[in-house]
Amino acid sequence: MQDVIASLISDSRLAFIQGKYEESLKLAKKALEMDSKNPDAHQCAGNAYMSFGECENEIKHYKFAVENDAHTGGGAIVRNK
């Protein structure tokens, strides 16, 4: 299942780079349906919402991504709460 999620995230990023924002969001949402706590999928969703000017959704997804990604240091902060 993690391979499928990784593929959806990769495809979402590619769609975003290509300016296919609706497709990018659709793919990110599919990844989130499979793993609602995946920070990379939340980042992809945030990117897509940013392109639509949906600031509230953008911030929500970016915040989750930062707070739960061990690579940003946010994951350590959340686990220590």
All heavy atoms as a GROMACS GRO file, in nm:
protein
  624
    1MET      N    1   0.082  -0.120   0.000
    1MET     CA    2   0.000   0.000   0.000
    1MET      C    3   0.086   0.126   0.000
    1MET      O    4   0.051   0.224  -0.064
    1MET     CB    5  -0.095   0.000   0.121
    1MET     CG    6  -0.187   0.118   0.120
    1MET     SD    7  -0.334   0.097   0.218
    1MET     CE    8  -0.291   0.181   0.366
    2GLN      N    9   0.201   0.122   0.069
    2GLN     CA   10   0.288   0.240   0.072
    2GLN      C   11   0.341   0.274  -0.066
    2GLN      O   12   0.360   0.392  -0.097
    2GLN     CB   13   0.404   0.218   0.171
    2GLN     CG   14   0.360   0.214   0.316
    2GLN     CD   15   0.287   0.341   0.359
    2GLN    OE1   16   0.326   0.451   0.326
    2GLN    NE2   17   0.178   0.324   0.431
    3ASP      N   18   0.362   0.172  -0.151
    3ASP     CA   19   0.407   0.197  -0.288
    3ASP      C   20   0.301   0.273  -0.367
    3ASP      O   21   0.333   0.362  -0.446
    3ASP     CB   22   0.441   0.066  -0.359
    3ASP     CG   23   0.566   0.000  -0.305
    3ASP    OD1   24   0.646   0.069  -0.237
    3ASP    OD2   25   0.585  -0.120  -0.330
    4VAL      N   26   0.176   0.236  -0.347
    4VAL     CA   27   0.066   0.304  -0.417
    4VAL      C   28   0.057   0.449  -0.371
    4VAL      O   29   0.043   0.540  -0.453
    4VAL     CB   30  -0.069   0.231  -0.393
    4VAL    CG1   31  -0.184   0.310  -0.453
    4VAL    CG2   32  -0.064   0.090  -0.450
    5ILE      N   33   0.068   0.471  -0.242
    5ILE     CA   34   0.064   0.608  -0.187
    5ILE      C   35   0.180   0.690  -0.242
    5ILE      O   36   0.162   0.804  -0.285
    5ILE     CB   37   0.064   0.605  -0.033
    5ILE    CG1   38  -0.064   0.541   0.019
    5ILE    CG2   39   0.080   0.746   0.023
    5ILE    CD1   40  -0.062   0.508   0.167
    6ALA      N   41   0.299   0.632  -0.243
    6ALA     CA   42   0.416   0.702  -0.295
    6ALA      C   43   0.398   0.738  -0.442
    6ALA      O   44   0.435   0.847  -0.486
    6ALA     CB   45   0.542   0.618  -0.276
    7SER      N   46   0.337   0.649  -0.517
    7SER     CA   47   0.311   0.674  -0.659
    7SER      C   48   0.210   0.788  -0.677
    7SER      O   49   0.226   0.875  -0.763
    7SER     CB   50   0.261   0.547  -0.726
    7SER     OG   51   0.237   0.568  -0.862
    8LEU      N   52   0.104   0.787  -0.595
    8LEU     CA   53   0.004   0.894  -0.602
    8LEU      C   54   0.066   1.029  -0.569
    8LEU      O   55   0.038   1.130  -0.635
    8LEU     CB   56  -0.111   0.864  -0.505
    8LEU     CG   57  -0.206   0.751  -0.545
    8LEU    CD1   58  -0.295   0.713  -0.428
    8LEU    CD2   59  -0.290   0.793  -0.666
    9ILE      N   60   0.153   1.032  -0.469
    9ILE     CA   61   0.219   1.156  -0.429
    9ILE      C   62   0.312   1.205  -0.540
    9ILE      O   63   0.312   1.323  -0.575
    9ILE     CB   64   0.295   1.137  -0.296
    9ILE    CG1   65   0.195   1.120  -0.182
    9ILE    CG2   66   0.389   1.254  -0.269
    9ILE    CD1   67   0.256   1.071  -0.052
   10SER      N   68   0.387   1.114  -0.598
   10SER     CA   69   0.476   1.148  -0.708
   10SER      C   70   0.397   1.203  -0.827
   10SER      O   71   0.434   1.306  -0.886
   10SER     CB   72   0.555   1.024  -0.751
   10SER     OG   73   0.639   1.053  -0.859
   11ASP      N   74   0.287   1.137  -0.860
   11ASP     CA   75   0.202   1.183  -0.970
   11ASP      C   76   0.138   1.318  -0.939
   11ASP      O   77   0.123   1.403  -1.027
   11ASP     CB   78   0.095   1.080  -1.001
   11ASP     CG   79   0.151   0.952  -1.063
   11ASP    OD1   80   0.269   0.952  -1.106
   11ASP    OD2   81   0.076   0.851  -1.068
   12SER      N   82   0.102   1.340  -0.812
   12SER     CA   83   0.045   1.467  -0.771
   12SER      C   84   0.147   1.580  -0.788
   12SER      O   85   0.115   1.688  -0.838
   12SER     CB   86  -0.002   1.461  -0.625
   12SER     OG   87  -0.050   1.586  -0.582
   13ARG      N   88   0.271   1.554  -0.748
   13ARG     CA   89   0.376   1.654  -0.764
   13ARG      C   90   0.401   1.686  -0.911
   13ARG      O   91   0.418   1.802  -0.948
   13ARG     CB   92   0.504   1.606  -0.697
   13ARG     CG   93   0.496   1.608  -0.547
   13ARG     CD   94   0.622   1.557  -0.483
   13ARG     NE   95   0.617   1.576  -0.338
   13ARG     CZ   96   0.676   1.498  -0.251
   13ARG    NH1   97   0.750   1.396  -0.292
   13ARG    NH2   98   0.665   1.521  -0.122
   14LEU      N   99   0.405   1.583  -0.994
   14LEU     CA  100   0.427   1.603  -1.136
   14LEU      C  101   0.312   1.684  -1.198
   14LEU      O  102   0.336   1.778  -1.275
   14LEU     CB  103   0.441   1.468  -1.208
   14LEU     CG  104   0.465   1.475  -1.358
   14LEU    CD1  105   0.593   1.553  -1.390
   14LEU    CD2  106   0.471   1.335  -1.418
   15ALA      N  107   0.191   1.649  -1.162
   15ALA     CA  108   0.075   1.723  -1.214
   15ALA      C  109   0.083   1.870  -1.172
   15ALA      O  110   0.055   1.960  -1.252
   15ALA     CB  111  -0.056   1.660  -1.164
   16PHE      N  112   0.125   1.895  -1.049
   16PHE     CA  113   0.137   2.034  -1.002
   16PHE      C  114   0.241   2.109  -1.083
   16PHE      O  115   0.216   2.222  -1.127
   16PHE     CB  116   0.174   2.036  -0.853
   16PHE     CG  117   0.183   2.173  -0.796
   16PHE    CD1  118   0.068   2.243  -0.760
   16PHE    CD2  119   0.305   2.236  -0.782
   16PHE    CE1  120   0.075   2.372  -0.710
   16PHE    CE2  121   0.314   2.365  -0.731
   16PHE     CZ  122   0.198   2.432  -0.694
   17ILE      N  123   0.356   2.047  -1.105
   17ILE     CA  124   0.462   2.111  -1.184
   17ILE      C  125   0.414   2.141  -1.326
   17ILE      O  126   0.451   2.243  -1.384
   17ILE     CB  127   0.588   2.022  -1.186
   17ILE    CG1  128   0.652   2.019  -1.047
   17ILE    CG2  129   0.688   2.068  -1.290
   17ILE    CD1  130   0.759   1.911  -1.030
   18GLN      N  131   0.332   2.054  -1.379
   18GLN     CA  132   0.279   2.072  -1.514
   18GLN      C  133   0.161   2.169  -1.520
   18GLN      O  134   0.106   2.194  -1.627
   18GLN     CB  135   0.236   1.937  -1.572
   18GLN     CG  136   0.353   1.842  -1.594
   18GLN     CD  137   0.308   1.704  -1.638
   18GLN    OE1  138   0.195   1.660  -1.612
   18GLN    NE2  139   0.398   1.633  -1.704
   19GLY      N  140   0.122   2.223  -1.405
   19GLY     CA  141   0.011   2.318  -1.401
   19GLY      C  142  -0.125   2.253  -1.402
   19GLY      O  143  -0.227   2.320  -1.423
   20LYS      N  144  -0.130   2.124  -1.377
   20LYS     CA  145  -0.257   2.050  -1.373
   20LYS      C  146  -0.303   2.042  -1.227
   20LYS      O  147  -0.297   1.937  -1.163
   20LYS     CB  148  -0.238   1.910  -1.432
   20LYS     CG  149  -0.193   1.912  -1.576
   20LYS     CD  150  -0.165   1.773  -1.626
   20LYS     CE  151  -0.115   1.774  -1.768
   20LYS     NZ  152  -0.079   1.638  -1.815
   21TYR      N  153  -0.349   2.155  -1.176
   21TYR     CA  154  -0.377   2.168  -1.033
   21TYR      C  155  -0.494   2.084  -0.986
   21TYR      O  156  -0.490   2.028  -0.876
   21TYR     CB  157  -0.397   2.315  -0.996
   21TYR     CG  158  -0.281   2.401  -1.040
   21TYR    CD1  159  -0.300   2.512  -1.120
   21TYR    CD2  160  -0.150   2.369  -1.001
   21TYR    CE1  161  -0.192   2.590  -1.161
   21TYR    CE2  162  -0.042   2.446  -1.042
   21TYR     CZ  163  -0.064   2.557  -1.122
   21TYR     OH  164   0.042   2.633  -1.163
   22GLU      N  165  -0.598   2.074  -1.066
   22GLU     CA  166  -0.712   1.990  -1.027
   22GLU      C  167  -0.670   1.843  -1.018
   22GLU      O  168  -0.709   1.773  -0.924
   22GLU     CB  169  -0.827   2.008  -1.125
   22GLU     CG  170  -0.895   2.143  -1.111
   22GLU     CD  171  -1.013   2.160  -1.205
   22GLU    OE1  172  -1.078   2.059  -1.238
   22GLU    OE2  173  -1.039   2.274  -1.243
   23GLU      N  174  -0.592   1.798  -1.114
   23GLU     CA  175  -0.543   1.659  -1.111
   23GLU      C  176  -0.451   1.638  -0.991
   23GLU      O  177  -0.458   1.535  -0.923
   23GLU     CB  178  -0.468   1.626  -1.240
   23GLU     CG  179  -0.418   1.484  -1.245
   23GLU     CD  180  -0.346   1.451  -1.375
   23GLU    OE1  181  -0.354   1.528  -1.472
   23GLU    OE2  182  -0.280   1.345  -1.377
   24SER      N  183  -0.367   1.737  -0.964
   24SER     CA  184  -0.276   1.728  -0.849
   24SER      C  185  -0.354   1.712  -0.720
   24SER      O  186  -0.321   1.626  -0.637
   24SER     CB  187  -0.189   1.854  -0.842
   24SER     OG  188  -0.106   1.852  -0.729
   25LEU      N  189  -0.459   1.791  -0.702
   25LEU     CA  190  -0.541   1.782  -0.581
   25LEU      C  191  -0.613   1.648  -0.574
   25LEU      O  192  -0.619   1.585  -0.468
   25LEU     CB  193  -0.640   1.897  -0.575
   25LEU     CG  194  -0.730   1.901  -0.452
   25LEU    CD1  195  -0.646   1.907  -0.323
   25LEU    CD2  196  -0.825   2.020  -0.459
   26LYS      N  197  -0.666   1.603  -0.686
   26LYS     CA  198  -0.737   1.474  -0.689
   26LYS      C  199  -0.644   1.361  -0.645
   26LYS      O  200  -0.682   1.276  -0.563
   26LYS     CB  201  -0.789   1.449  -0.831
   26LYS     CG  202  -0.865   1.321  -0.850
   26LYS     CD  203  -0.916   1.312  -0.992
   26LYS     CE  204  -0.893   1.173  -1.044
   26LYS     NZ  205  -0.924   1.156  -1.184
   27LEU      N  206  -0.521   1.361  -0.694
   27LEU     CA  207  -0.425   1.257  -0.658
   27LEU      C  208  -0.384   1.268  -0.511
   27LEU      O  209  -0.372   1.166  -0.442
   27LEU     CB  210  -0.302   1.266  -0.749
   27LEU     CG  211  -0.329   1.229  -0.895
   27LEU    CD1  212  -0.215   1.280  -0.984
   27LEU    CD2  213  -0.347   1.079  -0.910
   28ALA      N  214  -0.366   1.390  -0.463
   28ALA     CA  215  -0.331   1.409  -0.322
   28ALA      C  216  -0.444   1.359  -0.232
   28ALA      O  217  -0.419   1.293  -0.130
   28ALA     CB  218  -0.302   1.556  -0.295
   29LYS      N  219  -0.567   1.387  -0.271
   29LYS     CA  220  -0.682   1.341  -0.192
   29LYS      C  221  -0.691   1.188  -0.190
   29LYS      O  222  -0.724   1.129  -0.087
   29LYS     CB  223  -0.812   1.401  -0.246
   29LYS     CG  224  -0.831   1.546  -0.210
   29LYS     CD  225  -0.963   1.597  -0.263
   29LYS     CE  226  -0.994   1.736  -0.215
   29LYS     NZ  227  -1.126   1.783  -0.264
   30LYS      N  228  -0.658   1.124  -0.303
   30LYS     CA  229  -0.659   0.978  -0.306
   30LYS      C  230  -0.554   0.923  -0.209
   30LYS      O  231  -0.579   0.827  -0.137
   30LYS     CB  232  -0.630   0.927  -0.447
   30LYS     CG  233  -0.747   0.932  -0.540
   30LYS     CD  234  -0.712   0.867  -0.673
   30LYS     CE  235  -0.828   0.874  -0.770
   30LYS     NZ  236  -0.795   0.811  -0.899
   31ALA      N  237  -0.437   0.986  -0.209
   31ALA     CA  238  -0.331   0.943  -0.116
   31ALA      C  239  -0.376   0.962   0.028
   31ALA      O  240  -0.352   0.876   0.114
   31ALA     CB  241  -0.202   1.019  -0.144
   32LEU      N  242  -0.443   1.073   0.055
   32LEU     CA  243  -0.491   1.100   0.190
   32LEU      C  244  -0.603   1.005   0.232
   32LEU      O  245  -0.617   0.975   0.351
   32LEU     CB  246  -0.536   1.246   0.203
   32LEU     CG  247  -0.423   1.348   0.204
   32LEU    CD1  248  -0.476   1.489   0.188
   32LEU    CD2  249  -0.339   1.333   0.330
   33GLU      N  250  -0.682   0.959   0.138
   33GLU     CA  251  -0.784   0.859   0.170
   33GLU      C  252  -0.719   0.730   0.218
   33GLU      O  253  -0.773   0.661   0.305
   33GLU     CB  254  -0.871   0.830   0.047
   33GLU     CG  255  -0.968   0.940   0.013
   33GLU     CD  256  -1.042   0.914  -0.118
   33GLU    OE1  257  -1.032   0.802  -0.173
   33GLU    OE2  258  -1.107   1.007  -0.167
   34MET      N  259  -0.603   0.700   0.163
   34MET     CA  260  -0.532   0.577   0.199
   34MET      C  261  -0.450   0.594   0.327
   34MET      O  262  -0.430   0.500   0.401
   34MET     CB  263  -0.443   0.532   0.084
   34MET     CG  264  -0.521   0.498  -0.042
   34MET     SD  265  -0.414   0.455  -0.179
   34MET     CE  266  -0.372   0.287  -0.132
   35ASP      N  267  -0.400   0.717   0.348
   35ASP     CA  268  -0.318   0.746   0.467
   35ASP      C  269  -0.338   0.893   0.503
   35ASP      O  270  -0.267   0.980   0.454
   35ASP     CB  271  -0.171   0.717   0.440
   35ASP     CG  272  -0.082   0.744   0.560
   35ASP    OD1  273  -0.134   0.782   0.668
   35ASP    OD2  274   0.041   0.727   0.547
   36SER      N  275  -0.434   0.918   0.589
   36SER     CA  276  -0.472   1.056   0.622
   36SER      C  277  -0.364   1.131   0.700
   36SER      O  278  -0.374   1.252   0.717
   36SER     CB  279  -0.602   1.057   0.702
   36SER     OG  280  -0.581   0.992   0.827
   37LYS      N  281  -0.261   1.061   0.745
   37LYS     CA  282  -0.156   1.126   0.824
   37LYS      C  283  -0.025   1.139   0.746
   37LYS      O  284   0.078   1.170   0.804
   37LYS     CB  285  -0.133   1.048   0.953
   37LYS     CG  286  -0.258   1.050   1.040
   37LYS     CD  287  -0.234   0.981   1.171
   37LYS     CE  288  -0.365   0.975   1.246
   37LYS     NZ  289  -0.365   1.038   1.372
   38ASN      N  290  -0.029   1.120   0.616
   38ASN     CA  291   0.092   1.128   0.534
   38ASN      C  292   0.128   1.274   0.508
   38ASN      O  293   0.055   1.344   0.439
   38ASN     CB  294   0.071   1.054   0.403
   38ASN     CG  295   0.198   1.044   0.323
   38ASN    OD1  296   0.253   1.146   0.283
   38ASN    ND2  297   0.243   0.923   0.299
   39PRO      N  298   0.241   1.321   0.563
   39PRO     CA  299   0.277   1.462   0.548
   39PRO      C  300   0.303   1.502   0.402
   39PRO      O  301   0.273   1.615   0.362
   39PRO     CB  302   0.402   1.479   0.634
   39PRO     CG  303   0.446   1.344   0.674
   39PRO     CD  304   0.334   1.250   0.649
   40ASP      N  305   0.357   1.410   0.322
   40ASP     CA  306   0.383   1.444   0.181
   40ASP      C  307   0.253   1.464   0.104
   40ASP      O  308   0.243   1.553   0.020
   40ASP     CB  309   0.467   1.334   0.115
   40ASP     CG  310   0.608   1.328   0.170
   40ASP    OD1  311   0.664   1.435   0.205
   40ASP    OD2  312   0.663   1.217   0.179
   41ALA      N  313   0.153   1.384   0.134
   41ALA     CA  314   0.023   1.400   0.069
   41ALA      C  315  -0.041   1.531   0.112
   41ALA      O  316  -0.103   1.600   0.031
   41ALA     CB  317  -0.068   1.282   0.103
   42HIS      N  318  -0.024   1.568   0.239
   42HIS     CA  319  -0.077   1.696   0.286
   42HIS      C  320  -0.005   1.813   0.217
   42HIS      O  321  -0.068   1.913   0.183
   42HIS     CB  322  -0.064   1.708   0.438
   42HIS     CG  323  -0.174   1.639   0.511
   42HIS    ND1  324  -0.299   1.695   0.530
   42HIS    CD2  325  -0.179   1.516   0.569
   42HIS    CE1  326  -0.375   1.611   0.596
   42HIS    NE2  327  -0.305   1.501   0.622
   43GLN      N  328   0.125   1.799   0.196
   43GLN     CA  329   0.198   1.905   0.126
   43GLN      C  330   0.147   1.920  -0.017
   43GLN      O  331   0.127   2.032  -0.065
   43GLN     CB  332   0.347   1.875   0.124
   43GLN     CG  333   0.426   1.986   0.056
   43GLN     CD  334   0.574   1.958   0.046
   43GLN    OE1  335   0.617   1.843   0.060
   43GLN    NE2  336   0.651   2.060   0.022
   44CYS      N  337   0.123   1.808  -0.084
   44CYS     CA  338   0.069   1.814  -0.220
   44CYS      C  339  -0.068   1.881  -0.222
   44CYS      O  340  -0.098   1.963  -0.310
   44CYS     CB  341   0.060   1.674  -0.279
   44CYS     SG  342   0.220   1.601  -0.321
   45ALA      N  343  -0.152   1.846  -0.126
   45ALA     CA  344  -0.284   1.909  -0.118
   45ALA      C  345  -0.269   2.058  -0.093
   45ALA      O  346  -0.338   2.140  -0.155
   45ALA     CB  347  -0.366   1.843  -0.008
   46GLY      N  348  -0.178   2.096  -0.004
   46GLY     CA  349  -0.153   2.238   0.023
   46GLY      C  350  -0.108   2.311  -0.102
   46GLY      O  351  -0.152   2.423  -0.129
   47ASN      N  352  -0.022   2.248  -0.179
   47ASN     CA  353   0.024   2.310  -0.304
   47ASN      C  354  -0.092   2.337  -0.398
   47ASN      O  355  -0.104   2.446  -0.456
   47ASN     CB  356   0.126   2.220  -0.375
   47ASN     CG  357   0.257   2.209  -0.302
   47ASN    OD1  358   0.289   2.288  -0.214
   47ASN    ND2  359   0.335   2.109  -0.338
   48ALA      N  360  -0.177   2.236  -0.415
   48ALA     CA  361  -0.291   2.250  -0.505
   48ALA      C  362  -0.387   2.357  -0.455
   48ALA      O  363  -0.432   2.443  -0.533
   48ALA     CB  364  -0.362   2.116  -0.521
   49TYR      N  365  -0.418   2.355  -0.326
   49TYR     CA  366  -0.509   2.457  -0.272
   49TYR      C  367  -0.450   2.597  -0.287
   49TYR      O  368  -0.522   2.693  -0.312
   49TYR     CB  369  -0.543   2.427  -0.126
   49TYR     CG  370  -0.647   2.320  -0.109
   49TYR    CD1  371  -0.620   2.204  -0.038
   49TYR    CD2  372  -0.775   2.335  -0.163
   49TYR    CE1  373  -0.717   2.105  -0.022
   49TYR    CE2  374  -0.872   2.238  -0.148
   49TYR     CZ  375  -0.842   2.123  -0.078
   49TYR     OH  376  -0.939   2.026  -0.064
   50MET      N  377  -0.318   2.609  -0.275
   50MET     CA  378  -0.252   2.738  -0.293
   50MET      C  379  -0.279   2.790  -0.435
   50MET      O  380  -0.308   2.908  -0.454
   50MET     CB  381  -0.102   2.725  -0.270
   50MET     CG  382  -0.024   2.852  -0.299
   50MET     SD  383   0.156   2.832  -0.285
   50MET     CE  384   0.187   2.714  -0.416
   51SER      N  385  -0.271   2.702  -0.534
   51SER     CA  386  -0.292   2.743  -0.672
   51SER      C  387  -0.434   2.790  -0.697
   51SER      O  388  -0.458   2.870  -0.787
   51SER     CB  389  -0.256   2.630  -0.768
   51SER     OG  390  -0.350   2.526  -0.761
   52PHE      N  391  -0.529   2.743  -0.617
   52PHE     CA  392  -0.669   2.785  -0.629
   52PHE      C  393  -0.700   2.906  -0.542
   52PHE      O  394  -0.812   2.957  -0.544
   52PHE     CB  395  -0.764   2.671  -0.589
   52PHE     CG  396  -0.753   2.548  -0.675
   52PHE    CD1  397  -0.739   2.424  -0.618
   52PHE    CD2  398  -0.758   2.558  -0.813
   52PHE    CE1  399  -0.729   2.309  -0.696
   52PHE    CE2  400  -0.747   2.445  -0.893
   52PHE     CZ  401  -0.734   2.320  -0.834
   53GLY      N  402  -0.603   2.950  -0.463
   53GLY     CA  403  -0.626   3.063  -0.374
   53GLY      C  404  -0.711   3.029  -0.253
   53GLY      O  405  -0.769   3.116  -0.190
   54GLU      N  406  -0.717   2.902  -0.219
   54GLU     CA  407  -0.796   2.856  -0.103
   54GLU      C  408  -0.704   2.854   0.020
   54GLU      O  409  -0.656   2.747   0.062
   54GLU     CB  410  -0.856   2.719  -0.130
   54GLU     CG  411  -0.961   2.721  -0.240
   54GLU     CD  412  -1.033   2.589  -0.256
   54GLU    OE1  413  -1.048   2.515  -0.156
   54GLU    OE2  414  -1.076   2.561  -0.368
   55CYS      N  415  -0.681   2.971   0.074
   55CYS     CA  416  -0.583   2.988   0.181
   55CYS      C  417  -0.611   2.904   0.305
   55CYS      O  418  -0.518   2.850   0.365
   55CYS     CB  419  -0.572   3.135   0.219
   55CYS     SG  420  -0.509   3.236   0.084
   56GLU      N  421  -0.736   2.895   0.343
   56GLU     CA  422  -0.769   2.820   0.465
   56GLU      C  423  -0.729   2.673   0.451
   56GLU      O  424  -0.666   2.616   0.540
   56GLU     CB  425  -0.918   2.833   0.495
   56GLU     CG  426  -0.955   2.787   0.635
   56GLU     CD  427  -1.100   2.821   0.668
   56GLU    OE1  428  -1.142   2.937   0.647
   56GLU    OE2  429  -1.168   2.730   0.716
   57ASN      N  430  -0.764   2.611   0.338
   57ASN     CA  431  -0.728   2.472   0.315
   57ASN      C  432  -0.577   2.458   0.296
   57ASN      O  433  -0.516   2.361   0.343
   57ASN     CB  434  -0.801   2.415   0.194
   57ASN     CG  435  -0.944   2.382   0.224
   57ASN    OD1  436  -0.976   2.336   0.333
   57ASN    ND2  437  -1.032   2.406   0.129
   58GLU      N  438  -0.518   2.553   0.226
   58GLU     CA  439  -0.374   2.552   0.205
   58GLU      C  440  -0.299   2.549   0.339
   58GLU      O  441  -0.213   2.464   0.363
   58GLU     CB  442  -0.333   2.676   0.126
   58GLU     CG  443  -0.186   2.700   0.116
   58GLU     CD  444  -0.152   2.839   0.064
   58GLU    OE1  445  -0.243   2.913   0.019
   58GLU    OE2  446  -0.034   2.874   0.072
   59ILE      N  447  -0.334   2.641   0.426
   59ILE     CA  448  -0.268   2.652   0.556
   59ILE      C  449  -0.289   2.525   0.639
   59ILE      O  450  -0.196   2.475   0.701
   59ILE     CB  451  -0.317   2.777   0.632
   59ILE    CG1  452  -0.266   2.902   0.561
   59ILE    CG2  453  -0.275   2.774   0.778
   59ILE    CD1  454  -0.330   3.031   0.607
   60LYS      N  455  -0.411   2.473   0.638
   60LYS     CA  456  -0.442   2.352   0.715
   60LYS      C  457  -0.350   2.236   0.673
   60LYS      O  458  -0.292   2.168   0.757
   60LYS     CB  459  -0.589   2.314   0.695
   60LYS     CG  460  -0.630   2.185   0.764
   60LYS     CD  461  -0.775   2.152   0.739
   60LYS     CE  462  -0.788   2.085   0.604
   60LYS     NZ  463  -0.921   2.030   0.577
   61HIS      N  464  -0.336   2.217   0.543
   61HIS     CA  465  -0.255   2.105   0.495
   61HIS      C  466  -0.106   2.130   0.514
   61HIS      O  467  -0.032   2.038   0.553
   61HIS     CB  468  -0.287   2.075   0.348
   61HIS     CG  469  -0.419   2.006   0.332
   61HIS    ND1  470  -0.436   1.872   0.359
   61HIS    CD2  471  -0.540   2.052   0.293
   61HIS    CE1  472  -0.561   1.838   0.336
   61HIS    NE2  473  -0.627   1.946   0.296
   62TYR      N  474  -0.060   2.251   0.489
   62TYR     CA  475   0.082   2.282   0.512
   62TYR      C  476   0.118   2.267   0.660
   62TYR      O  477   0.223   2.214   0.694
   62TYR     CB  478   0.116   2.423   0.466
   62TYR     CG  479   0.136   2.438   0.317
   62TYR    CD1  480   0.109   2.559   0.255
   62TYR    CD2  481   0.184   2.335   0.238
   62TYR    CE1  482   0.129   2.577   0.120
   62TYR    CE2  483   0.204   2.352   0.102
   62TYR     CZ  484   0.176   2.473   0.043
   62TYR     OH  485   0.197   2.490  -0.091
   63LYS      N  486   0.029   2.314   0.746
   63LYS     CA  487   0.055   2.304   0.890
   63LYS      C  488   0.069   2.158   0.932
   63LYS      O  489   0.160   2.122   1.005
   63LYS     CB  490  -0.056   2.373   0.968
   63LYS     CG  491  -0.035   2.372   1.118
   63LYS     CD  492  -0.146   2.447   1.191
   63LYS     CE  493  -0.119   2.438   1.340
   63LYS     NZ  494  -0.222   2.501   1.418
   64PHE      N  495  -0.023   2.075   0.885
   64PHE     CA  496  -0.015   1.933   0.918
   64PHE      C  497   0.115   1.874   0.867
   64PHE      O  498   0.183   1.799   0.938
   64PHE     CB  499  -0.133   1.855   0.860
   64PHE     CG  500  -0.133   1.711   0.902
   64PHE    CD1  501  -0.206   1.670   1.012
   64PHE    CD2  502  -0.057   1.616   0.834
   64PHE    CE1  503  -0.204   1.537   1.054
   64PHE    CE2  504  -0.055   1.484   0.874
   64PHE     CZ  505  -0.128   1.445   0.984
   65ALA      N  506   0.152   1.907   0.743
   65ALA     CA  507   0.274   1.852   0.683
   65ALA      C  508   0.398   1.890   0.765
   65ALA      O  509   0.481   1.805   0.796
   65ALA     CB  510   0.288   1.901   0.539
   66VAL      N  511   0.407   2.015   0.804
   66VAL     CA  512   0.525   2.061   0.880
   66VAL      C  513   0.528   1.999   1.018
   66VAL      O  514   0.633   1.954   1.065
   66VAL     CB  515   0.526   2.215   0.889
   66VAL    CG1  516   0.631   2.264   0.987
   66VAL    CG2  517   0.551   2.276   0.751
   67GLU      N  518   0.415   1.993   1.084
   67GLU     CA  519   0.411   1.940   1.221
   67GLU      C  520   0.433   1.789   1.227
   67GLU      O  521   0.468   1.738   1.332
   67GLU     CB  522   0.276   1.973   1.286
   67GLU     CG  523   0.261   2.120   1.318
   67GLU     CD  524   0.125   2.154   1.376
   67GLU    OE1  525   0.033   2.069   1.372
   67GLU    OE2  526   0.110   2.267   1.425
   68ASN      N  527   0.414   1.720   1.116
   68ASN     CA  528   0.422   1.574   1.120
   68ASN      C  529   0.531   1.514   1.032
   68ASN      O  530   0.538   1.393   1.016
   68ASN     CB  531   0.286   1.515   1.080
   68ASN     CG  532   0.183   1.544   1.185
   68ASN    OD1  533   0.179   1.480   1.288
   68ASN    ND2  534   0.102   1.646   1.161
   69ASP      N  535   0.617   1.598   0.978
   69ASP     CA  536   0.727   1.549   0.895
   69ASP      C  537   0.855   1.550   0.976
   69ASP      O  538   0.904   1.655   1.016
   69ASP     CB  539   0.742   1.636   0.770
   69ASP     CG  540   0.845   1.582   0.673
   69ASP    OD1  541   0.915   1.484   0.706
   69ASP    OD2  542   0.854   1.637   0.563
   70ALA      N  543   0.909   1.433   1.002
   70ALA     CA  544   1.031   1.420   1.082
   70ALA      C  545   1.149   1.494   1.019
   70ALA      O  546   1.240   1.537   1.089
   70ALA     CB  547   1.066   1.273   1.101
   71HIS      N  548   1.147   1.514   0.887
   71HIS     CA  549   1.257   1.582   0.819
   71HIS      C  550   1.259   1.732   0.845
   71HIS      O  551   1.363   1.795   0.832
   71HIS     CB  552   1.251   1.556   0.668
   71HIS     CG  553   1.262   1.412   0.634
   71HIS    ND1  554   1.376   1.338   0.653
   71HIS    CD2  555   1.171   1.325   0.583
   71HIS    CE1  556   1.357   1.214   0.616
   71HIS    NE2  557   1.232   1.202   0.574
   72THR      N  558   1.147   1.789   0.881
   72THR     CA  559   1.142   1.933   0.909
   72THR      C  560   1.166   1.963   1.056
   72THR      O  561   1.178   2.078   1.094
   72THR     CB  562   1.004   1.993   0.871
   72THR    OG1  563   0.905   1.934   0.954
   72THR    CG2  564   0.972   1.972   0.725
   73GLY      N  565   1.171   1.860   1.136
   73GLY     CA  566   1.186   1.880   1.280
   73GLY      C  567   1.053   1.892   1.351
   73GLY      O  568   1.044   1.881   1.471
   74GLY      N  569   0.947   1.917   1.275
   74GLY     CA  570   0.814   1.931   1.334
   74GLY      C  571   0.765   1.804   1.397
   74GLY      O  572   0.697   1.805   1.498
   75GLY      N  573   0.801   1.690   1.335
   75GLY     CA  574   0.757   1.562   1.389
   75GLY      C  575   0.806   1.541   1.531
   75GLY      O  576   0.734   1.491   1.616
   76ALA      N  577   0.927   1.584   1.558
   76ALA     CA  578   0.982   1.569   1.693
   76ALA      C  579   0.907   1.655   1.791
   76ALA      O  580   0.881   1.616   1.904
   76ALA     CB  581   1.131   1.605   1.694
   77ILE      N  582   0.867   1.773   1.747
   77ILE     CA  583   0.793   1.865   1.834
   77ILE      C  584   0.656   1.805   1.868
   77ILE      O  585   0.616   1.805   1.984
   77ILE     CB  586   0.776   2.003   1.768
   77ILE    CG1  587   0.912   2.070   1.753
   77ILE    CG2  588   0.680   2.091   1.847
   77ILE    CD1  589   0.912   2.192   1.663
   78VAL      N  590   0.588   1.752   1.770
   78VAL     CA  591   0.455   1.695   1.792
   78VAL      C  592   0.465   1.576   1.886
   78VAL      O  593   0.387   1.562   1.977
   78VAL     CB  594   0.392   1.653   1.658
   78VAL    CG1  595   0.265   1.572   1.681
   78VAL    CG2  596   0.360   1.777   1.576
   79ARG      N  597   0.565   1.490   1.868
   79ARG     CA  598   0.577   1.371   1.951
   79ARG      C  599   0.612   1.406   2.095
   79ARG      O  600   0.583   1.331   2.186
   79ARG     CB  601   0.683   1.278   1.893
   79ARG     CG  602   0.631   1.201   1.772
   79ARG     CD  603   0.728   1.094   1.730
   79ARG     NE  604   0.846   1.148   1.667
   79ARG     CZ  605   0.857   1.182   1.539
   79ARG    NH1  606   0.753   1.167   1.459
   79ARG    NH2  607   0.968   1.228   1.489
   80ASN      N  608   0.673   1.522   2.117
   80ASN     CA  609   0.713   1.560   2.251
   80ASN      C  610   0.607   1.638   2.327
   80ASN      O  611   0.627   1.675   2.440
   80ASN     CB  612   0.843   1.643   2.247
   80ASN     CG  613   0.961   1.558   2.207
   80ASN    OD1  614   0.964   1.439   2.235
   80ASN    ND2  615   1.056   1.618   2.140
   81LYS      N  616   0.495   1.665   2.264
   81LYS     CA  617   0.389   1.741   2.332
   81LYS      C  618   0.330   1.663   2.444
   81LYS      O  619   0.320   1.548   2.448
   81LYS     CB  620   0.279   1.780   2.232
   81LYS     CG  621   0.322   1.895   2.147
   81LYS     CD  622   0.205   1.936   2.060
   81LYS     CE  623   0.242   2.057   1.979
   81LYS     NZ  624   0.136   2.099   1.893
   0.00000   0.00000   0.00000
